[in-house]
Amino acid sequence: MKKEQSQPLFHLFKNRITWIILSLLACLFMVTIVSLSVGSTYISPIEIWGHFLGQGGGEYDFTINMLRLPRLILAFLVGAALSVSGLILQSIIRNPLASPDIIGITAGASVGAITFIVFFAGTISISWLPLVSMSGALVVAVLVYLLAWKQGVTPIRLVLVGIGIAAAMKAFVMMMIVVSETAVTTKSYLWLTGSLYGATMKDVIGILPWVVVFIPLAFLLARTIRVLELGDELATSLGVNVQVIRFSLLFVSVVLAGSAVAFAGGIGFVGLIAPHIAKKLAPNVFHLLVPIAGLIGGLMVMVSDLIARTAFLPLDIPAGVFTAGIGAPFFIYLLYRNRHM
């Protein structure tokens, strides 16, 4: 009897997740068409279809292939990486306030990237930028964790330490920018705000391996994350090496956040908001949340960048301005809701 009752529930659960993912893919498709169509030059959706089917006259090849499509793909990959990074942090820390930018990981990646831009951009290949950015993120993540440790790590202590470290890292970045040449300063400011301006297929190819490898890796580690969410003592009693697994998951989160920062700059709050939206739509089961949060994060950055480059033509506003405009009030709301944590 129990088995017969569980079967409809299983199918209902499965169908709900399927419909959520299909709905998000439909939104992704619509945003893609709109993003490729609108801008300083309007291209009708019919002409967009004709272009991809090889039936276009070549009039819009440069606009679509060189200007809009790489920027669109990069926006999705960056959003997905930041979102899954935030989802991992919220799961292993068991704190709804955790995200790469709130606890300082993004700031650490920014320090690494800006240091590279200011001191080594002319002498070392730019292809090293992602690794430098990830190294900065990893150093800061370990530093935050160590400073927050006091017979264990409480959620609120880790967040507060992370906010403090992030502020210190931002001050260090500003100091480097101030003492730099004017050309470097302008480039650094634009990068820090979080902009996809000037994105190319080279950038897409650069970030793609990190996203394609580490998001599925997070999915594969889902069972371990579910055990960690039960608490350190219970996880240890079940035979899980908590510290090794937590560091491995932290490494995955850092790589995803660091790669996103390396190619798009400091686009903030995506890693905070997207996982919360995913948890509202789907059951709080990590392996189900990974694809949903990734799609939501990608859509967030795509829509933000679409507004950023079209709402104030001919100006091209950094996408990070719009994600911060939504994310800052949301963070204050979360602080208020979890004030007794």
C-alpha positions in Angstrom: 0.0 0.0 0.0 2.8 2.4 0.9 4.6 1.7 -2.3 1.4 2.4 -4.3 1.0 5.7 -2.5 4.6 6.8 -3.0 4.4 6.2 -6.8 2.0 9.1 -7.5 4.0 11.4 -5.2 7.2 10.4 -7.1 5.7 11.2 -10.5 4.2 14.5 -9.2 7.6 15.5 -7.8 9.4 14.5 -11.0 6.9 16.3 -13.3 7.1 19.5 -11.2 10.9 19.6 -11.6 10.6 18.8 -15.3 8.1 21.7 -15.8 10.3 24.1 -13.9 13.3 23.3 -16.0 11.3 23.5 -19.3 9.8 26.8 -18.2 13.3 28.2 -17.5 14.6 26.9 -20.8 11.6 28.7 -22.5 12.5 31.9 -20.7 16.1 31.4 -21.8 15.1 31.0 -25.4 12.9 34.2 -25.3 15.6 36.2 -23.7 18.2 35.0 -26.2 16.0 36.1 -29.2 15.3 39.5 -27.6 18.9 40.0 -26.8 20.1 39.2 -30.3 17.3 41.4 -31.8 17.5 44.7 -29.8 20.3 47.2 -29.5 21.6 50.2 -31.5 20.6 48.2 -34.6 17.3 46.3 -34.5 17.2 42.9 -36.1 13.9 41.2 -36.4 13.5 37.7 -34.9 12.8 36.3 -38.4 16.1 37.6 -39.6 17.8 36.1 -36.5 16.2 32.7 -37.4 17.4 33.1 -41.0 20.9 33.9 -39.9 21.2 30.7 -37.8 19.6 28.6 -40.5 22.1 29.9 -43.1 19.4 31.8 -45.0 20.4 35.3 -44.2 22.1 37.7 -46.6 25.1 38.3 -44.3 24.0 41.9 -43.5 23.9 41.2 -39.8 26.7 38.6 -39.5 29.1 41.0 -37.7 26.5 42.3 -35.3 25.2 38.9 -34.3 28.4 36.8 -34.4 30.9 39.3 -33.1 29.0 41.7 -30.9 25.9 40.1 -29.4 26.2 36.3 -29.4 29.6 36.1 -27.5 28.3 38.6 -24.9 25.1 36.6 -24.5 26.8 33.3 -24.1 29.3 34.7 -21.6 26.5 36.3 -19.6 24.8 33.0 -19.2 28.0 31.1 -18.3 29.0 33.7 -15.7 25.6 33.8 -14.1 25.4 30.0 -13.9 28.9 29.8 -12.4 28.2 32.4 -9.8 24.8 30.9 -8.9 26.1 27.4 -8.4 29.1 28.8 -6.4 26.6 30.5 -4.1 24.4 27.4 -3.8 27.5 25.3 -2.7 28.4 27.9 -0.1 24.9 28.2 1.3 24.8 24.4 1.6 28.1 23.6 3.2 28.0 26.6 5.5 24.3 26.2 6.2 23.8 29.9 6.0 21.3 31.6 3.8 23.5 34.8 3.7 26.5 33.0 2.2 27.5 33.9 -1.4 30.9 34.5 -3.2 30.7 38.3 -3.0 29.2 38.5 0.6 31.9 36.4 2.3 34.8 37.9 0.3 35.6 35.2 -2.4 34.7 37.6 -5.2 36.8 40.3 -3.6 39.8 37.9 -3.4 39.4 37.1 -7.1 39.2 40.8 -7.8 42.5 41.4 -5.9 44.2 38.7 -7.9 42.8 40.0 -11.2 43.5 43.7 -10.6 47.0 42.9 -9.4 47.6 41.1 -12.7 46.1 43.9 -14.8 48.0 46.6 -13.0 51.5 45.0 -12.7 51.7 42.1 -15.2 49.2 42.7 -18.1 51.9 43.9 -20.5 54.5 41.3 -19.6 52.6 38.1 -19.0 50.0 36.5 -21.3 46.4 37.5 -20.4 45.5 33.7 -20.5 46.9 33.5 -17.0 44.3 35.9 -15.6 41.7 33.2 -14.7 44.3 31.2 -12.7 45.5 34.3 -10.9 41.9 35.3 -10.1 41.1 31.9 -8.8 44.2 31.9 -6.6 43.2 35.2 -5.1 39.7 33.8 -4.4 41.1 30.6 -2.8 43.5 32.5 -0.5 40.7 34.8 0.8 38.3 31.8 1.2 40.8 30.0 3.4 41.6 33.2 5.3 38.0 33.8 6.1 37.4 30.3 7.2 40.4 30.3 9.5 39.6 33.7 11.1 36.0 32.6 11.6 37.1 29.4 13.4 36.6 29.3 17.1 35.9 25.7 18.3 33.9 25.5 15.0 32.5 28.0 12.6 29.1 29.6 13.3 27.1 30.9 10.3 26.9 34.5 11.5 30.6 34.7 12.5 31.7 33.5 9.1 29.5 36.0 7.3 30.7 38.9 9.5 34.3 37.9 9.0 33.7 37.6 5.3 32.2 41.1 5.1 35.2 42.5 6.9 37.7 40.7 4.7 35.8 41.7 1.6 35.9 45.4 2.7 39.7 45.1 3.3 40.2 43.5 -0.1 38.2 46.3 -1.8 40.2 48.9 -0.1 43.4 47.3 -1.3 42.1 47.1 -4.9 41.1 50.8 -4.8 44.6 51.7 -3.5 46.2 49.8 -6.5 43.9 51.6 -8.9 44.6 55.0 -7.5 48.4 54.6 -7.9 48.0 53.2 -11.4 48.2 54.9 -14.8 45.0 56.5 -16.2 44.5 53.9 -18.9 44.8 51.1 -16.4 42.5 52.9 -13.9 39.7 53.2 -16.4 39.9 49.6 -17.5 40.1 48.4 -13.8 37.0 50.5 -12.8 34.9 49.1 -15.6 36.1 45.6 -14.8 35.3 45.9 -11.1 31.8 47.1 -11.7 31.0 43.9 -13.6 30.8 44.5 -17.4 30.4 42.2 -20.3 31.3 45.0 -22.8 33.7 43.8 -25.5 33.1 40.1 -24.9 34.5 37.8 -27.6 34.3 34.1 -28.4 37.8 33.9 -27.0 36.3 34.8 -23.6 33.6 32.2 -24.0 36.1 29.5 -24.9 38.2 30.6 -21.9 35.4 30.2 -19.3 33.7 27.3 -20.9 36.0 24.5 -19.6 35.7 25.7 -16.0 31.9 25.8 -16.1 31.5 22.5 -18.0 33.8 20.6 -15.6 33.0 22.1 -12.2 29.2 22.5 -12.3 28.8 18.7 -13.1 31.3 18.0 -10.4 29.1 19.9 -7.9 26.2 17.8 -9.1 28.2 14.6 -8.5 29.1 15.7 -5.0 25.4 16.3 -4.2 25.0 13.2 -1.9 28.0 14.4 0.2 26.5 17.9 0.5 23.2 16.4 1.8 25.2 14.6 4.5 27.1 17.8 5.5 23.8 19.6 5.8 22.8 17.3 8.7 25.7 18.7 10.8 29.4 17.9 11.3 28.9 15.4 14.1 26.4 13.3 12.3 28.3 13.5 9.1 31.5 12.3 10.9 29.5 9.4 12.5 28.4 8.3 9.1 32.1 8.0 8.0 32.4 11.3 6.1 35.7 13.2 6.4 34.1 16.5 6.9 37.1 18.8 6.6 38.4 17.2 3.4 34.9 17.2 1.8 34.2 20.7 2.9 37.5 22.0 1.5 36.9 20.1 -1.8 33.4 21.7 -2.1 34.9 25.1 -1.2 37.5 24.6 -3.9 34.7 23.9 -6.5 32.9 27.1 -5.4 36.0 29.2 -5.5 36.9 27.9 -9.0 33.4 28.8 -10.3 33.4 32.2 -8.7 37.0 33.0 -9.7 36.5 32.0 -13.3 33.3 34.2 -13.5 35.1 37.2 -12.0 38.1 36.7 -14.3 36.0 37.0 -17.4 33.2 39.4 -16.3 34.5 41.3 -13.3 32.6 41.9 -10.1 29.0 41.1 -10.9 27.6 41.0 -7.5 24.7 39.3 -5.7 23.9 36.7 -8.3 25.3 34.0 -6.1 23.1 35.2 -3.3 19.8 35.7 -5.1 19.6 32.8 -7.6 19.9 29.9 -5.1 17.1 31.4 -3.0 14.8 31.7 -6.0 15.7 28.1 -6.9 14.8 27.0 -3.4 11.4 28.7 -3.7 10.7 26.9 -7.0 12.0 23.5 -6.2 12.4 21.2 -3.1 15.6 21.9 -1.2 17.5 18.9 -2.7 20.9 19.8 -3.9 21.2 17.8 -7.0 17.8 19.2 -8.2 18.8 22.8 -7.3 22.1 22.7 -9.3 20.5 22.9 -12.8 17.7 25.2 -11.7 20.0 27.6 -9.9 22.4 27.6 -12.8 19.6 28.5 -15.3 18.2 31.2 -13.0 21.7 32.7 -12.5 22.4 32.7 -16.2 19.0 34.3 -16.9 19.7 37.0 -14.3 22.9 38.1 -15.8 21.5 37.9 -19.4 18.6 40.1 -18.5 20.8 42.5 -16.5 23.2 42.9 -19.4 20.3 43.3 -21.9 18.9 46.2 -19.8 22.4 47.6 -19.3 23.2 47.9 -23.0 19.8 48.9 -24.3 18.0 51.1 -21.7 20.4 54.0 -21.9 21.6 54.0 -25.5 24.2 55.0 -26.7 25.6 54.4 -23.2 26.6 50.8 -22.2 26.1 50.5 -18.4 27.9 47.6 -16.6 25.5 44.7 -15.8 26.8 44.7 -12.2 25.0 47.9 -11.5 21.7 46.3 -12.1 22.4 43.0 -10.2 23.7 45.1 -7.2 20.5 47.3 -7.4 18.4 44.2 -6.8 20.8 42.3 -4.6 21.6 44.9 -2.0 17.9 45.3 -0.8 17.5 41.5 -0.9 20.6 41.1 1.3 19.2 43.6 3.8 15.9 41.6 3.8 17.8 38.3 4.5 19.7 40.0 7.3 16.5 41.1 8.9 14.8 37.7 8.4 17.8 35.9 10.0 18.5 38.4 12.7 18.0 35.8 15.5 20.2 33.2 13.8 
